[in-house]
Amino acid sequence: MFEVTEQYLDTASGFHVIKLRHGKTEHIVQIAVGHDTCPACGRVAPKDNLGELDPKAMVQGVQDDMNKSLQAQLAYAKKHGIPIR
C-alpha cells in the first residue's frame, strides 16, 4: 500500500510536498501553503486559511484513493490472467 516516504516545505514554490510510494510507483501530493495567484495576471495573494488545512487528512484521502485504484488494477490483472510489472 502507499506510504509517505518524504515530505518538505518548498519555499520557492510555496508547496508542502508529500511523496507517497508503493513499490516503483510514486505519487506526489502538493498542498499550496505559500500563496495563491490570479489565473489571469499571476498576481500573488498570500494565503490566510492555513489554520484550516489538515495535511494528514488530505494525505489519508489520497492514500485511500491510490490504494483502491491499486486493488482494482490487481483484481483486473488476476481476472484476465495477465502478469503484473
N, CA, C and O atoms as CSV, one atom per row, in Angstrom:
chain,resi,resn,atom,element,x,y,z
A,1,MET,N,N,0.819,-1.176,0.000
A,1,MET,CA,C,0.000,0.000,0.000
A,1,MET,C,C,0.878,1.260,0.000
A,1,MET,O,O,2.057,1.199,0.349
A,2,PHE,N,N,0.312,2.369,-0.382
A,2,PHE,CA,C,1.059,3.616,-0.495
A,2,PHE,C,C,1.403,4.175,0.884
A,2,PHE,O,O,0.547,4.278,1.763
A,3,GLU,N,N,2.665,4.530,1.050
A,3,GLU,CA,C,3.182,5.077,2.307
A,3,GLU,C,C,3.892,6.394,2.044
A,3,GLU,O,O,4.442,6.601,0.962
A,4,VAL,N,N,3.884,7.287,3.029
A,4,VAL,CA,C,4.621,8.534,2.939
A,4,VAL,C,C,6.110,8.217,3.050
A,4,VAL,O,O,6.545,7.580,4.010
A,5,THR,N,N,6.887,8.663,2.066
A,5,THR,CA,C,8.331,8.405,2.092
A,5,THR,C,C,9.135,9.665,2.349
A,5,THR,O,O,10.275,9.593,2.808
A,6,GLU,N,N,8.550,10.820,2.057
A,6,GLU,CA,C,9.270,12.071,2.250
A,6,GLU,C,C,8.263,13.211,2.237
A,6,GLU,O,O,7.250,13.147,1.541
A,7,GLN,N,N,8.547,14.254,3.010
A,7,GLN,CA,C,7.749,15.462,2.926
A,7,GLN,C,C,8.604,16.654,3.318
A,7,GLN,O,O,9.509,16.545,4.145
A,8,TYR,N,N,8.299,17.798,2.707
A,8,TYR,CA,C,9.064,19.016,2.981
A,8,TYR,C,C,8.264,20.227,2.517
A,8,TYR,O,O,7.316,20.101,1.741
A,9,LEU,N,N,8.656,21.395,3.002
A,9,LEU,CA,C,8.083,22.647,2.558
A,9,LEU,C,C,9.027,23.256,1.530
A,9,LEU,O,O,10.179,23.556,1.844
A,10,ASP,N,N,8.552,23.436,0.318
A,10,ASP,CA,C,9.340,24.051,-0.747
A,10,ASP,C,C,8.983,25.538,-0.777
A,10,ASP,O,O,7.966,25.932,-1.346
A,11,THR,N,N,9.833,26.352,-0.157
A,11,THR,CA,C,9.525,27.778,-0.057
A,11,THR,C,C,9.609,28.488,-1.404
A,11,THR,O,O,9.026,29.561,-1.564
A,12,ALA,N,N,10.312,27.923,-2.367
A,12,ALA,CA,C,10.384,28.536,-3.693
A,12,ALA,C,C,9.025,28.491,-4.395
A,12,ALA,O,O,8.636,29.446,-5.068
A,13,SER,N,N,8.309,27.380,-4.234
A,13,SER,CA,C,7.002,27.242,-4.880
A,13,SER,C,C,5.850,27.512,-3.919
A,13,SER,O,O,4.730,27.780,-4.355
A,14,GLY,N,N,6.116,27.445,-2.610
A,14,GLY,CA,C,5.057,27.636,-1.627
A,14,GLY,C,C,4.213,26.399,-1.402
A,14,GLY,O,O,3.065,26.498,-0.969
A,15,PHE,N,N,4.778,25.217,-1.698
A,15,PHE,CA,C,4.033,23.975,-1.536
A,15,PHE,C,C,4.601,23.097,-0.424
A,15,PHE,O,O,5.816,22.989,-0.260
A,16,HIS,N,N,3.707,22.476,0.331
A,16,HIS,CA,C,4.048,21.368,1.221
A,16,HIS,C,C,4.007,20.148,0.307
A,16,HIS,O,O,2.938,19.769,-0.173
A,17,VAL,N,N,5.145,19.540,0.067
A,17,VAL,CA,C,5.270,18.415,-0.862
A,17,VAL,C,C,5.334,17.124,-0.057
A,17,VAL,O,O,6.144,16.990,0.860
A,18,ILE,N,N,4.472,16.178,-0.411
A,18,ILE,CA,C,4.405,14.893,0.291
A,18,ILE,C,C,4.507,13.789,-0.757
A,18,ILE,O,O,3.667,13.691,-1.652
A,19,LYS,N,N,5.547,12.955,-0.639
A,19,LYS,CA,C,5.754,11.869,-1.594
A,19,LYS,C,C,5.236,10.566,-1.018
A,19,LYS,O,O,5.582,10.182,0.100
A,20,LEU,N,N,4.401,9.892,-1.799
A,20,LEU,CA,C,3.862,8.578,-1.440
A,20,LEU,C,C,4.482,7.556,-2.380
A,20,LEU,O,O,4.713,7.852,-3.553
A,21,ARG,N,N,4.752,6.365,-1.879
A,21,ARG,CA,C,5.360,5.333,-2.721
A,21,ARG,C,C,4.773,3.968,-2.385
A,21,ARG,O,O,4.495,3.638,-1.232
A,22,HIS,N,N,4.596,3.184,-3.465
A,22,HIS,CA,C,4.257,1.764,-3.361
A,22,HIS,C,C,5.096,1.065,-4.421
A,22,HIS,O,O,4.844,1.217,-5.616
A,23,GLY,N,N,6.077,0.313,-3.993
A,23,GLY,CA,C,6.974,-0.337,-4.952
A,23,GLY,C,C,7.675,0.712,-5.792
A,23,GLY,O,O,8.329,1.609,-5.259
A,24,LYS,N,N,7.538,0.598,-7.117
A,24,LYS,CA,C,8.163,1.561,-8.024
A,24,LYS,C,C,7.259,2.758,-8.314
A,24,LYS,O,O,7.688,3.710,-8.966
A,25,THR,N,N,6.032,2.723,-7.844
A,25,THR,CA,C,5.072,3.781,-8.145
A,25,THR,C,C,5.145,4.886,-7.102
A,25,THR,O,O,5.071,4.632,-5.899
A,26,GLU,N,N,5.292,6.119,-7.583
A,26,GLU,CA,C,5.337,7.267,-6.686
A,26,GLU,C,C,4.202,8.231,-7.041
A,26,GLU,O,O,3.888,8.429,-8.215
A,27,HIS,N,N,3.604,8.816,-6.032
A,27,HIS,CA,C,2.563,9.821,-6.209
A,27,HIS,C,C,2.939,11.006,-5.338
A,27,HIS,O,O,3.326,10.830,-4.183
A,28,ILE,N,N,2.830,12.208,-5.879
A,28,ILE,CA,C,3.213,13.405,-5.132
A,28,ILE,C,C,1.989,14.252,-4.846
A,28,ILE,O,O,1.248,14.626,-5.755
A,29,VAL,N,N,1.785,14.553,-3.560
A,29,VAL,CA,C,0.716,15.440,-3.115
A,29,VAL,C,C,1.348,16.800,-2.863
A,29,VAL,O,O,2.377,16.891,-2.194
A,30,GLN,N,N,0.741,17.858,-3.390
A,30,GLN,CA,C,1.247,19.204,-3.170
A,30,GLN,C,C,0.126,20.063,-2.593
A,30,GLN,O,O,-0.936,20.205,-3.200
A,31,ILE,N,N,0.370,20.628,-1.428
A,31,ILE,CA,C,-0.609,21.488,-0.770
A,31,ILE,C,C,-0.074,22.914,-0.814
A,31,ILE,O,O,0.989,23.191,-0.259
A,32,ALA,N,N,-0.789,23.811,-1.462
A,32,ALA,CA,C,-0.356,25.209,-1.569
A,32,ALA,C,C,-0.519,25.891,-0.207
A,32,ALA,O,O,-1.632,26.042,0.298
A,33,VAL,N,N,0.612,26.299,0.374
A,33,VAL,CA,C,0.569,26.977,1.672
A,33,VAL,C,C,1.191,28.369,1.613
A,33,VAL,O,O,1.026,29.159,2.543
A,34,GLY,N,N,1.888,28.671,0.554
A,34,GLY,CA,C,2.568,29.958,0.465
A,34,GLY,C,C,1.650,31.066,-0.005
A,34,GLY,O,O,1.499,32.089,0.663
A,35,HIS,N,N,1.038,30.857,-1.164
A,35,HIS,CA,C,0.187,31.888,-1.729
A,35,HIS,C,C,-0.618,31.321,-2.895
A,35,HIS,O,O,-0.282,30.278,-3.455
A,36,ASP,N,N,-1.654,32.011,-3.235
A,36,ASP,CA,C,-2.415,31.724,-4.441
A,36,ASP,C,C,-2.038,32.785,-5.461
A,36,ASP,O,O,-1.494,33.831,-5.107
A,37,THR,N,N,-2.325,32.517,-6.718
A,37,THR,CA,C,-2.079,33.521,-7.740
A,37,THR,C,C,-3.322,33.690,-8.594
A,37,THR,O,O,-4.101,32.755,-8.776
A,38,CYS,N,N,-3.492,34.882,-9.109
A,38,CYS,CA,C,-4.593,35.177,-10.012
A,38,CYS,C,C,-4.357,34.421,-11.316
A,38,CYS,O,O,-3.279,34.537,-11.898
A,39,PRO,N,N,-5.344,33.643,-11.793
A,39,PRO,CA,C,-5.144,32.891,-13.030
A,39,PRO,C,C,-4.982,33.797,-14.256
A,39,PRO,O,O,-4.415,33.374,-15.263
A,40,ALA,N,N,-5.465,35.019,-14.180
A,40,ALA,CA,C,-5.382,35.918,-15.334
A,40,ALA,C,C,-4.048,36.656,-15.396
A,40,ALA,O,O,-3.389,36.668,-16.435
A,41,CYS,N,N,-3.644,37.283,-14.260
A,41,CYS,CA,C,-2.444,38.122,-14.316
A,41,CYS,C,C,-1.268,37.578,-13.524
A,41,CYS,O,O,-0.148,38.067,-13.678
A,42,GLY,N,N,-1.495,36.568,-12.674
A,42,GLY,CA,C,-0.413,35.978,-11.906
A,42,GLY,C,C,-0.085,36.700,-10.606
A,42,GLY,O,O,0.876,36.330,-9.932
A,43,ARG,N,N,-0.851,37.712,-10.237
A,43,ARG,CA,C,-0.596,38.456,-9.004
A,43,ARG,C,C,-0.699,37.528,-7.791
A,43,ARG,O,O,-1.627,36.726,-7.692
A,44,VAL,N,N,0.249,37.643,-6.884
A,44,VAL,CA,C,0.298,36.803,-5.692
A,44,VAL,C,C,-0.675,37.319,-4.639
A,44,VAL,O,O,-0.777,38.523,-4.401
A,45,ALA,N,N,-1.395,36.376,-4.007
A,45,ALA,CA,C,-2.283,36.698,-2.888
A,45,ALA,C,C,-1.906,35.759,-1.745
A,45,ALA,O,O,-2.130,34.553,-1.845
A,46,PRO,N,N,-1.331,36.295,-0.650
A,46,PRO,CA,C,-0.953,35.430,0.468
A,46,PRO,C,C,-2.153,34.637,0.999
A,46,PRO,O,O,-3.268,35.155,1.070
A,47,LYS,N,N,-1.912,33.391,1.367
A,47,LYS,CA,C,-2.984,32.547,1.907
A,47,LYS,C,C,-3.248,32.937,3.354
A,47,LYS,O,O,-2.326,33.244,4.109
A,48,ASP,N,N,-4.521,32.918,3.723
A,48,ASP,CA,C,-4.878,33.262,5.092
A,48,ASP,C,C,-5.717,32.170,5.760
A,48,ASP,O,O,-6.287,32.394,6.828
A,49,ASN,N,N,-5.794,30.995,5.140
A,49,ASN,CA,C,-6.583,29.896,5.693
A,49,ASN,C,C,-5.729,28.711,6.128
A,49,ASN,O,O,-6.217,27.582,6.172
A,50,LEU,N,N,-4.469,28.953,6.447
A,50,LEU,CA,C,-3.568,27.840,6.767
A,50,LEU,C,C,-4.017,27.062,7.995
A,50,LEU,O,O,-3.744,25.866,8.097
A,51,GLY,N,N,-4.698,27.716,8.928
A,51,GLY,CA,C,-5.190,27.017,10.109
A,51,GLY,C,C,-6.263,25.989,9.782
A,51,GLY,O,O,-6.502,25.068,10.563
A,52,GLU,N,N,-6.911,26.141,8.631
A,52,GLU,CA,C,-7.973,25.218,8.225
A,52,GLU,C,C,-7.439,23.977,7.517
A,52,GLU,O,O,-8.150,22.978,7.406
A,53,LEU,N,N,-6.203,24.027,7.038
A,53,LEU,CA,C,-5.644,22.895,6.300
A,53,LEU,C,C,-5.287,21.747,7.233
A,53,LEU,O,O,-4.733,21.959,8.312
A,54,ASP,N,N,-5.608,20.537,6.812
A,54,ASP,CA,C,-5.292,19.330,7.582
A,54,ASP,C,C,-4.530,18.374,6.674
A,54,ASP,O,O,-5.132,17.508,6.039
A,55,PRO,N,N,-3.188,18.527,6.607
A,55,PRO,CA,C,-2.424,17.699,5.671
A,55,PRO,C,C,-2.544,16.207,5.930
A,55,PRO,O,O,-2.527,15.419,4.984
A,56,LYS,N,N,-2.665,15.797,7.189
A,56,LYS,CA,C,-2.792,14.359,7.475
A,56,LYS,C,C,-4.072,13.797,6.863
A,56,LYS,O,O,-4.066,12.709,6.287
A,57,ALA,N,N,-5.167,14.543,6.991
A,57,ALA,CA,C,-6.435,14.091,6.408
A,57,ALA,C,C,-6.369,14.089,4.891
A,57,ALA,O,O,-6.897,13.183,4.247
A,58,MET,N,N,-5.717,15.107,4.309
A,58,MET,CA,C,-5.579,15.153,2.853
A,58,MET,C,C,-4.771,13.965,2.350
A,58,MET,O,O,-5.158,13.315,1.379
A,59,VAL,N,N,-3.652,13.678,3.005
A,59,VAL,CA,C,-2.797,12.558,2.596
A,59,VAL,C,C,-3.545,11.244,2.778
A,59,VAL,O,O,-3.449,10.365,1.922
A,60,GLN,N,N,-4.282,11.089,3.865
A,60,GLN,CA,C,-5.035,9.856,4.095
A,60,GLN,C,C,-6.052,9.638,2.980
A,60,GLN,O,O,-6.225,8.512,2.513
A,61,GLY,N,N,-6.722,10.699,2.550
A,61,GLY,CA,C,-7.674,10.584,1.446
A,61,GLY,C,C,-7.005,10.164,0.150
A,61,GLY,O,O,-7.534,9.330,-0.585
A,62,VAL,N,N,-5.841,10.741,-0.134
A,62,VAL,CA,C,-5.096,10.371,-1.343
A,62,VAL,C,C,-4.624,8.921,-1.233
A,62,VAL,O,O,-4.737,8.160,-2.195
A,63,GLN,N,N,-4.098,8.533,-0.072
A,63,GLN,CA,C,-3.651,7.147,0.118
A,63,GLN,C,C,-4.810,6.181,-0.089
A,63,GLN,O,O,-4.655,5.165,-0.767
A,64,ASP,N,N,-5.969,6.487,0.487
A,64,ASP,CA,C,-7.135,5.612,0.332
A,64,ASP,C,C,-7.495,5.456,-1.151
A,64,ASP,O,O,-7.742,4.346,-1.620
A,65,ASP,N,N,-7.523,6.576,-1.883
A,65,ASP,CA,C,-7.875,6.521,-3.301
A,65,ASP,C,C,-6.827,5.760,-4.114
A,65,ASP,O,O,-7.178,4.955,-4.977
A,66,MET,N,N,-5.549,6.008,-3.845
A,66,MET,CA,C,-4.486,5.309,-4.577
A,66,MET,C,C,-4.522,3.813,-4.276
A,66,MET,O,O,-4.315,2.998,-5.174
A,67,ASN,N,N,-4.782,3.447,-3.025
A,67,ASN,CA,C,-4.853,2.034,-2.663
A,67,ASN,C,C,-6.054,1.352,-3.312
A,67,ASN,O,O,-5.948,0.201,-3.735
A,68,LYS,N,N,-7.204,2.045,-3.401
A,68,LYS,CA,C,-8.377,1.486,-4.085
A,68,LYS,C,C,-8.067,1.264,-5.558
A,68,LYS,O,O,-8.439,0.242,-6.135
A,69,SER,N,N,-7.383,2.231,-6.160
A,69,SER,CA,C,-7.011,2.113,-7.563
A,69,SER,C,C,-6.072,0.920,-7.770
A,69,SER,O,O,-6.228,0.152,-8.719
A,70,LEU,N,N,-5.102,0.778,-6.875
A,70,LEU,CA,C,-4.159,-0.342,-6.972
A,70,LEU,C,C,-4.893,-1.673,-6.843
A,70,LEU,O,O,-4.629,-2.596,-7.613
A,71,GLN,N,N,-5.798,-1.785,-5.894
A,71,GLN,CA,C,-6.545,-3.031,-5.704
A,71,GLN,C,C,-7.379,-3.362,-6.944
A,71,GLN,O,O,-7.481,-4.525,-7.333
A,72,ALA,N,N,-7.975,-2.337,-7.562
A,72,ALA,CA,C,-8.760,-2.564,-8.774
A,72,ALA,C,C,-7.864,-3.060,-9.911
A,72,ALA,O,O,-8.254,-3.944,-10.674
A,73,GLN,N,N,-6.670,-2.491,-10.020
A,73,GLN,CA,C,-5.737,-2.929,-11.063
A,73,GLN,C,C,-5.315,-4.378,-10.843
A,73,GLN,O,O,-5.261,-5.166,-11.788
A,74,LEU,N,N,-5.017,-4.727,-9.591
A,74,LEU,CA,C,-4.603,-6.098,-9.281
A,74,LEU,C,C,-5.726,-7.083,-9.554
A,74,LEU,O,O,-5.485,-8.179,-10.059
A,75,ALA,N,N,-6.955,-6.698,-9.221
A,75,ALA,CA,C,-8.103,-7.564,-9.487
A,75,ALA,C,C,-8.300,-7.751,-10.995
A,75,ALA,O,O,-8.626,-8.848,-11.447
A,76,TYR,N,N,-8.107,-6.703,-11.756
A,76,TYR,CA,C,-8.209,-6.777,-13.210
A,76,TYR,C,C,-7.180,-7.753,-13.776
A,76,TYR,O,O,-7.502,-8.604,-14.605
A,77,ALA,N,N,-5.945,-7.617,-13.317
A,77,ALA,CA,C,-4.866,-8.499,-13.790
A,77,ALA,C,C,-5.175,-9.957,-13.453
A,77,ALA,O,O,-4.979,-10.855,-14.272
A,78,LYS,N,N,-5.661,-10.172,-12.231
A,78,LYS,CA,C,-5.991,-11.540,-11.807
A,78,LYS,C,C,-7.124,-12.106,-12.655
A,78,LYS,O,O,-7.057,-13.252,-13.099
A,79,LYS,N,N,-8.153,-11.316,-12.878
A,79,LYS,CA,C,-9.312,-11.767,-13.644
A,79,LYS,C,C,-8.922,-12.166,-15.067
A,79,LYS,O,O,-9.438,-13.146,-15.604
A,80,HIS,N,N,-8.025,-11.416,-15.666
A,80,HIS,CA,C,-7.659,-11.649,-17.044
A,80,HIS,C,C,-6.361,-12.450,-17.205
A,80,HIS,O,O,-5.896,-12.679,-18.321
A,81,GLY,N,N,-5.784,-12.874,-16.068
A,81,GLY,CA,C,-4.605,-13.728,-16.115
A,81,GLY,C,C,-3.396,-13.074,-16.761
A,81,GLY,O,O,-2.643,-13.728,-17.482
A,82,ILE,N,N,-3.212,-11.800,-16.506
A,82,ILE,CA,C,-2.076,-11.105,-17.102
A,82,ILE,C,C,-1.022,-10.803,-16.019
A,82,ILE,O,O,-1.365,-10.592,-14.856
A,83,PRO,N,N,0.250,-10.786,-16.413
A,83,PRO,CA,C,1.315,-10.541,-15.425
A,83,PRO,C,C,1.322,-9.080,-14.946
A,83,PRO,O,O,0.848,-8.174,-15.633
A,84,ILE,N,N,1.862,-8.893,-13.773
A,84,ILE,CA,C,1.957,-7.565,-13.168
A,84,ILE,C,C,3.419,-7.155,-13.159
A,84,ILE,O,O,4.283,-7.942,-12.772
A,85,ARG,N,N,3.702,-5.942,-13.578
A,85,ARG,CA,C,5.071,-5.410,-13.564
A,85,ARG,C,C,5.146,-4.228,-12.631
A,85,ARG,O,O,6.212,-3.633,-12.473
